[in-house]
Amino acid sequence: MSFLLRVQLPDRPGSLGSLAVALGSVGADILSLDVVERGAGYAIDDLVVEVGSGALPDTLITAAESLTDVRVDSLRPYSGILDTHRELELIDQVATARDDRLQVLVDGVPRVLQVGWSTVMEMGPHGGQRLVGSASAPETQAGSVPWMPLEKPVNLDPEADWVPQIWRDMDTKLAAAPLGDTGKAILLGRPGGPDFRPSEIARLGYLAGIVATVLT
């Protein structure tokens, strides 16, 4: 079984090695690593870890946090291996798609940015409307999108009045970015968290900007 483990650890030599040893002590293997963010003396890393059948996920948290100054942000099931070139691959897939390129975009974004679902929104005559959504996008749609139009990528308040109650019940973290000056925006949902880090919002903005150029 594989899990995506997001941890905050000291940004100093040996920290990752110590974490690997701690996780190994409970039978976990690190399959891949993605640096999400670096700050003053700390790093936020996403690790895909594999554990044996029947192993309790909580043991991963206990092992990681047994180290000084290590904190687990989130732990959730994961399938697949992280790919450091995934943004470029998605851009290429959108650029070469023969069918609906927006659909190709929303289908690929959850894997690329480690979210639960994605949709593309547009302002219509009766307010915001969903143009396309990933297979995992919730059936319940937002009745309004007061945050549109967007000028830059943003973290959205998951408790705002416009957020459907079922999204709130699932503790869905939300982020969005404009697709150029088309009036469209890509909306991401991450049920159960963790919160979107500033670096993730920046990555979303870069990706949306490049894709918008490809789509024109």
C-alpha positions in Angstrom: 0.0 0.0 0.0 1.3 3.5 -0.9 0.7 6.7 1.0 1.5 10.4 0.3 3.1 11.8 3.4 3.6 15.5 3.6 6.1 16.5 6.3 7.8 19.6 7.5 11.4 19.0 8.6 14.6 21.0 9.3 16.3 22.1 6.1 19.7 20.8 7.1 22.0 18.0 6.0 21.0 14.6 7.4 17.3 15.5 8.1 16.0 13.4 5.2 18.3 10.5 6.0 17.1 10.5 9.6 13.5 10.5 8.4 14.2 7.6 6.0 15.7 5.6 8.8 12.7 6.4 11.1 10.2 5.3 8.4 12.2 2.2 7.7 12.0 1.2 11.3 8.3 0.7 10.8 8.7 -1.1 7.5 8.1 1.8 5.2 10.1 2.4 2.0 10.3 5.9 0.4 9.5 5.5 -3.3 9.9 9.1 -4.3 10.3 12.7 -3.0 8.9 16.0 -4.1 10.1 19.3 -2.5 7.0 21.4 -2.0 8.5 24.4 -0.3 11.6 25.7 1.4 11.6 28.5 4.0 13.9 29.9 6.7 15.4 26.7 8.1 12.7 24.3 7.1 11.4 22.3 4.1 8.0 20.9 3.2 8.4 17.6 1.4 5.9 15.2 -0.2 7.0 11.6 0.1 5.4 8.6 -1.5 6.0 5.7 1.0 5.1 2.1 0.7 4.1 -0.1 3.6 3.3 -3.8 3.9 -0.2 -5.1 3.7 -2.0 -4.7 7.0 0.4 -2.0 8.3 -1.3 0.8 10.2 -0.9 4.3 8.6 -0.7 5.9 12.0 2.7 4.2 12.5 4.1 6.5 9.8 3.1 9.6 11.6 4.4 8.3 14.9 7.8 7.3 13.3 8.2 10.7 11.5 7.3 12.8 14.5 9.6 10.8 16.8 12.3 13.0 15.2 13.0 16.5 16.6 11.4 19.3 14.7 9.6 17.0 12.3 5.9 17.5 11.8 3.4 15.6 9.6 1.1 17.9 7.7 -1.0 15.1 6.2 -1.1 11.5 5.3 -3.4 10.1 2.6 -3.6 7.1 0.2 -1.7 7.4 -3.0 -1.4 5.5 -6.2 1.3 6.0 -8.7 4.8 7.4 -8.6 5.7 11.1 -8.4 7.2 12.4 -11.6 9.4 15.5 -11.6 8.5 16.3 -15.2 4.8 16.0 -14.8 3.9 19.7 -15.5 5.8 19.6 -18.8 4.1 16.4 -19.7 0.7 17.8 -19.0 1.4 20.9 -21.1 2.5 18.7 -24.0 -0.6 16.6 -23.7 -2.9 19.7 -23.7 -1.0 21.2 -26.7 -1.2 18.0 -28.8 -4.8 16.9 -27.8 -7.1 16.5 -30.8 -10.3 16.6 -28.7 -11.3 18.9 -25.8 -8.1 20.3 -24.5 -9.7 21.7 -21.4 -10.9 18.2 -20.5 -7.3 17.0 -21.0 -6.2 19.7 -18.6 -8.6 19.0 -15.8 -8.0 15.3 -16.1 -4.3 15.7 -15.7 -4.1 18.4 -13.0 -5.1 16.2 -10.0 -2.0 14.0 -10.7 0.3 16.9 -11.3 -0.6 19.1 -8.3 -1.7 16.4 -5.9 -5.3 17.4 -5.5 -8.6 15.5 -5.4 -10.3 17.2 -8.4 -10.2 20.1 -10.8 -12.7 22.0 -12.9 -12.6 24.9 -15.3 -15.1 27.7 -14.5 -16.5 30.4 -16.7 -18.8 33.4 -16.1 -22.1 32.9 -17.9 -25.2 35.1 -18.1 -26.5 33.6 -14.8 -23.2 33.6 -13.0 -20.4 31.1 -12.8 -20.7 27.8 -14.5 -18.6 24.6 -14.8 -17.3 24.0 -18.3 -15.5 20.8 -17.7 -14.4 18.7 -14.6 -12.2 15.9 -13.8 -13.7 12.4 -13.3 -13.3 12.9 -9.6 -15.0 16.4 -9.5 -18.0 16.5 -7.2 -21.5 16.3 -8.6 -22.6 19.2 -6.4 -21.5 22.5 -8.1 -21.1 25.9 -6.7 -24.1 28.1 -7.3 -22.0 31.3 -7.5 -18.4 32.2 -7.9 -17.9 35.7 -6.4 -14.2 35.3 -6.6 -14.3 35.5 -10.4 -12.9 37.0 -12.5 -9.4 36.4 -11.3 -6.2 38.3 -12.0 -3.8 36.0 -10.2 -3.8 32.6 -8.5 -5.3 32.5 -5.1 -6.1 30.4 -2.1 -9.9 30.4 -1.6 -11.7 30.4 1.7 -13.1 26.9 2.1 -15.7 28.2 4.6 -17.0 31.0 2.4 -20.8 31.2 1.8 -20.5 30.2 -1.9 -18.9 26.9 -1.0 -21.4 24.0 -1.2 -22.0 22.4 2.2 -20.9 19.0 1.1 -17.5 20.5 0.1 -17.2 22.0 3.6 -18.2 18.7 5.2 -15.3 17.1 3.5 -12.9 19.8 4.6 -12.1 20.6 1.0 -9.2 23.1 0.5 -9.6 25.3 -2.6 -7.4 27.2 -4.9 -7.9 28.8 -8.3 -6.0 30.6 -11.1 -7.0 32.5 -14.2 -6.5 30.9 -17.6 -5.0 34.0 -19.1 -7.4 36.8 -20.1 -10.1 34.3 -21.3 -12.4 35.0 -18.4 -12.0 31.3 -17.4 -10.4 29.9 -14.3 -9.2 26.6 -13.1 -10.5 25.5 -9.7 -8.8 22.9 -7.6 -10.2 20.9 -4.6 -8.3 18.9 -2.1 -10.8 17.1 0.2 -9.4 16.5 3.6 -6.4 18.9 3.1 -3.7 19.7 3.6 -3.8 23.5 2.9 -2.3 24.8 -0.3 1.2 26.1 0.4 2.2 29.5 -1.2 4.6 27.5 -3.5 1.7 25.3 -4.7 -0.3 28.4 -5.5 2.6 29.8 -7.5 3.0 26.5 -9.4 -0.7 26.6 -10.2 -0.3 30.1 -11.6 2.7 29.2 -13.7 0.9 26.1 -15.1 -2.4 28.0 -15.8 -0.5 30.8 -17.5 1.4 28.5 -19.8 -1.6 26.4 -20.6 -3.6 29.6 -21.4 -0.9 30.5 -24.0 -1.1 27.0 -25.5 -4.9 27.2 -25.8 -4.9 30.5 -27.7 
